[in-house]
Amino acid sequence: MSLSPQWVLTLACIFALASLVLGFRANRSQIRRVRESEAWPAFVESVISSIAAGSSRVEAFELAVARAPSNLQRGLQPFEDALKRRRLADALNELRASFENAQVDEFVQILTLNEKFGGAGLVGVLKTYAKSCRAWNAAEAQVRSKNLASLTVAKLGVAAPWVLLALLLGRPESATSFENSAGIAILLGGLVICVCAFSLIVLLGRQREEVRVYATKG
C-alpha cells in the first residue's frame, strides 16, 4: 500500500480515537475515587453525630451506613456485612480493603488506636479528622481544576495542526503538494512528534498517586 497524506491523517485519527477511549476509561476510575473522597466526610460526620447522641460504636456505624451517600454504598457493603458477623476491628480492616483510599486508611487507624488507648475523646478526634478531609478535598479540587485547564490547552495545541491538515487536504492543489516522498516524510515526522508530545502531556499531567501510609493493618 502506497503512502498518502490521507493515510497519514487516518493514522492520526486512529491515535486520537484510541487516546480518547483510554482517557475516558481512566477518567471514569478517577471520577469514582474523587466522588468517594468528597462524600467520605459526610459519612464520618454521621458516625460522629450518632456517637455524640449516645450510640455505641457498632450502632453508630450501622446508622451511618444506612444514611451514607450513594457514592459510598458499594465500598461500605462488605464492611456492613463484616460488622454483623465479626468484631469491629476486623470489620474496619474490611473497610480499609474495600476503598483503598488514604482517607479511609487514616480513619481506620484513628479508630484502632483510640480503642487501644481506652476509647476516650473519639468524637473530638473525628471532628478534627473530618475537617482535615474537607480541607484536603478542597485543595485537591483546585489542583485538578488547574491541571485540567493546562491539559486541555496542551491537547488542543497538539490537535490543531491535524485539523488544519484535514482542511488543506480538502483542496486538490494543497493535497498535491504533500503527495511526494518529502511531503509524506514531513507528515510522518509531524505525527511522531505529536505522539511524543501528547504522551509527555499525559505523563506530566497525571495525578500523583495517593500515598497510603496506613494501608496495612495497624
Protein Blocks (a to p, Z undefined) as FASTA:
>chain_A
ZZdfklmmmmmmmmmmmmmmmmmmmmmmmmmmmmmmmmmmmmmmmmmmmmmnopafklmm
mmmmmmgcfklmmmmmmmmmmmmmmcfklmmmmmmmmnopaklmmmmmmmmmmmmnnopa
klmmmmmmmmmmmmmmmmmmmmmmmmmmmmmmmmmmmmmmmmmmmmmmmpmklmmmmmcf
klmmmmmmmmmmmmmmmmmmmmmmpccddddfklpcZZ
